Amino acid sequence: MLTLHQATGHQLSALLEQPARSEIDGFLLPKSEEVAPRFWVEFVNDQLRQYPENSFWWSPRSIVVDSLAETLRERLMVGMIGFKSPPDSNGSVEIGYGIVPSQQGHGFATQAVDLLVKEAFSKAEIQTIVAYTVPMNSASGRVLEKNQFVRDGSKIDPEDGEVWVWRRMR
């Protein structure tokens, strides 16, 4: 079973120490793999400190897979997903996500996007959800297509170059 857990400040700080940790608050961390890039965790921490009133939008969600062994329940953090900022004045919000390489190809991103879309559309002001992918990332495009996103052209991103624009309307 896959669930999303809104990350706490403590968990985000612990992710910055991830190489030295094997778990955070009962969630196991993948060995030798970053759950989220350090620059992003630092950015989100800063946004949460500056704009605590927007914590729903700034707080990333941990993607956790529960596996039930005969004698042990393991909760493995396989990635992160979240909103990249609060919604704009048109009710549009951007999402981003990532799964650690060892856990890719199991449908976790597809399930996590589905759960985050439901969360976003639970807010009346949200009319559109947007995501961007680099053209050669066909796996991410398939994740979005499975979640009823439609490709809506492309744009130039200052850091990534050309990116494809994906939208899902309410």
Secondary structure as UniProt FT lines:
FT   STRAND          2..6
FT   HELIX           9..15
FT   TURN            16..17
FT   HELIX           18..20
FT   STRAND          23..24
FT   TURN            25..26
FT   STRAND          27..28
FT   TURN            31..32
FT   HELIX           38..50
FT   HELIX           52..54
FT   HELIX           55..58
FT   STRAND          61..68
FT   STRAND          73..83
FT   TURN            89..90
FT   STRAND          92..99
FT   HELIX           101..103
FT   TURN            104..105
FT   HELIX           108..121
FT   TURN            124..125
FT   STRAND          128..133
FT   TURN            135..136
FT   HELIX           138..146
FT   TURN            147..148
FT   STRAND          150..157
FT   TURN            158..160
FT   STRAND          161..169
//
